Structures are given as C-alpha cells and as structure tokens.
Amino acid sequence: MTVDEVFELLRGVVDPELGSDIVDLGMVRSADVSADGVVNVDIALTTPGCPLKHQIDRDVTARVGAGAGVRDVVITWSTMTDAEKAACMAKARWNATQRAGQTNVPPAARVLAVASGKGGVGKSSITVNLAAGLAAEGFAVGVLDADIGGFSVPRLLGVDGRLSGAHDEQARIAPHVKPLGRGRLEIVSMGFLVDDQQSALVWRGQTLNRAVQHFFEDVQWGADLDYLLIDMPPGTGDIQIGLARLIPRAEMLVVTTPGRNVQSVAARAADLAHKTYLHVAGVVENMTSFTCEHGTTYALFGEGGGTELAELIGAPLLGSIPLEPAVSAGGDAGTPAVLGEGPAADALRALVRRVVDDVAPPVSMAGCSARMLERVEAALGPKP
C-alpha cells in the first residue's frame, strides 16, 4: 500500500453534509504508511465538535483498512484554520453546482447498493424489505431496480403502472410514490417502462449501463430523500462498474445464503467493490434456517456462509434472515414481510435498526458543516 493508494481510497469517503469527498475538500492533511502496515492519516475537521466525526472515523477506517497489506489505521484529528474553512466551503459550494448535471440523487441521501455474486439468494427480497422497514420508521426511501433484465421490485412492493414525467422544467421522470407507515417509498424500475413484463430485454452491457445511468440522472427523486436503495443485478459486470463511477459515495450490502459455495461467489461482488473503491458496509445472510411447526430447525442451505464471508472480506455480519414462508408470500402479495409478524419479520426489523443506528445513519442537515455552508452561501448571495 502506497501513500497515493491511501489517498485514492480516501476519495471514497464523503462528508455526508457537504456531499464531496474529504480529499477534494482539503480535509486530509497528510498520510503515511509504515513498513509494518500501519497507515497514519491526519484529518482536519471544520470544527472540533463536529457531530459527524465518528461517522467519518468509521468510513476512513473501513475503506483504508480494507487496503492490501494494511494492518491498522490510526487517525489524528485536527481543526481547520479560518482560511482552510473558507476554502473548504467554497469548494463544497462549487461541487454542488457541478453535481446537478451529473445525477439527480440528493447529496444527503445515503446510497446502499444491495448486491450478490449470483442470483437466487434473495437480494431483491432483502432490498424491498429493508426499504419498507426504513419507510415504516419514518424515512423517505428511494428504491432503484437496477436489475434491468430481471426486475422484480414492482411485484414485491405491489406497485404497477407506467412512469410519467415530473412537473418540473427539466421534465424528469417521476417515480411511483407509495406512502408507508410514517414515511414513503419512491420506486423506479424497468418494469414500469415495458408493455409486457414477460418479454425478455435483449440488451447488451453498455445499453444496460446507460439505462441505469438514466435512472440516476433523469428521475426526480425527492429532495428530502434519506436513503436510496439499489437492487443490483447479480454478478460483476458493467452496471456494477458504472455505479462506482456515477455514485462513488455508494456503499454495498452483500447478500449471501449459508452455503459455502454461494459464499465464495458472493465474495466476488465484495472484491469488485474494493477494486472500484466502494465501501462494503456489511453482509446479510438470507435463508439461514427453517423451523417447522413442531419447533425443529433445519439448515436447508447449509451453515456458516454469512459468518465466513464477513470474516473473509472484513465487513460485519449485519443480520441473518430465517427461511420462512411469510417472506415469499409477502413478496407475491406485494406486502413485504418486515411489516408483519414472525421470526423473519423480527430479523428484518433488526437489520433495519442496524442500518439506521450503526451502518448508515441518516444524515441530519443540522450539523456543523451544513450550518457553516449555509452562512457561506448567504454571504455569497444567489448562484449565477
């Protein structure tokens, strides 16, 4: 691991309030790599009491710690001078004007890509249940079905109908909006754009990637979106690589089943994330076991795959979802199991809480950097 490689990894750490990476904002003062694999990073905050320090700490440690040969990450914290703060805020304001032409994903939205190395592991089910659980908690959640050829999100969420243009001057696409609990879902899928959902889409890789790019650029996502969940296609192809280019702040959740063979394939999705500098936020083990009506538990798909995968890729195991008919029945009916009762519902709600409390806390725009940016923008006046 070289110093240049450390800085490249740090470009994947985004200040959640300012929406730009900490290298570009001038927050990384220095970095060095010792011979025994210890990486030392000096990070300057806008103010000593910044409430997002712990989140930045966690992201830096996770990304740099995943680098080849890294044994430990040591962060030294400092505070920006007045001149550095002014430069940081000016850079953030300029970046905000440039981002508008690239994607329409709100800068404050936490972007979680739900991925797997192969199909059939319940990736789409995890996506929609996590989205529904977050919405039930009161969050505004976008769901982007990036599995263009194998879309299933419309059925799983019980939503249909064509997408239409939004009522704005850019005539962007309006997602389907589904109120749920105290929050809402905003849903986009190729299933809302085709006339026959049983017909195969005979598209090649670059065409598929371009379709996903349109969803990022041309959909009028709500400005107050807390989360954007992306149901990724299986494998490690053009769409996965394109995501890293379009949304470098995205974080990946890797879904596996307990079987050792599936675990080894799922590791490839995590490896691609590392190679494209996406942070792997954690592992979800799906279809862990089945408990019959007599109370006997059967490990129908094996045991230990989720734990082994988490250890292999250096990411936490966020939850284990038992195999239960209610999950499949809820998907068929368009009523995600997380909204019901039972062991699977409990495990899914625990996964939601783990995401909110630990893995990807929602960004509050009341923190130190946001208030400072507001003052800078007020002083500079309206954008030209």
Secondary structure, 3 states (H helix, E strand, C coil): CCHHHHHHHHCCCECCCCCCECCCCCCEEEEEECCCCEEEEEEEECCCCCCCHHHHHHHHHHHHHCCCCCCEEEEEEEECCHHHHHHHHHHHHHHHHHHCCCCCCCCCCEEEEEECCCCCCCHHHHHHHHHHHHHHCCCEEEEEECCCCCCCHHHHHCCCCCCEECCCCCCCEECEEEEECCEEEEEEEHHHCCCCCCCCCCCCHHHHHHHHHHHHHHECCCCCCCEEEEECCCCCCHHHHHHHHHCCCCEEEEEECCCHHHHHHHHHHHHHHHHCCCEEEEEEEECCCEECCCCCEECCCCCCHHHHHHHHHCCCEEEEECCCHHHHHHHHHCCCHHHCCCHHHHHHHHHHHHHHHHHCCCCCCCCHHHHHHHHHHHHHCCCC
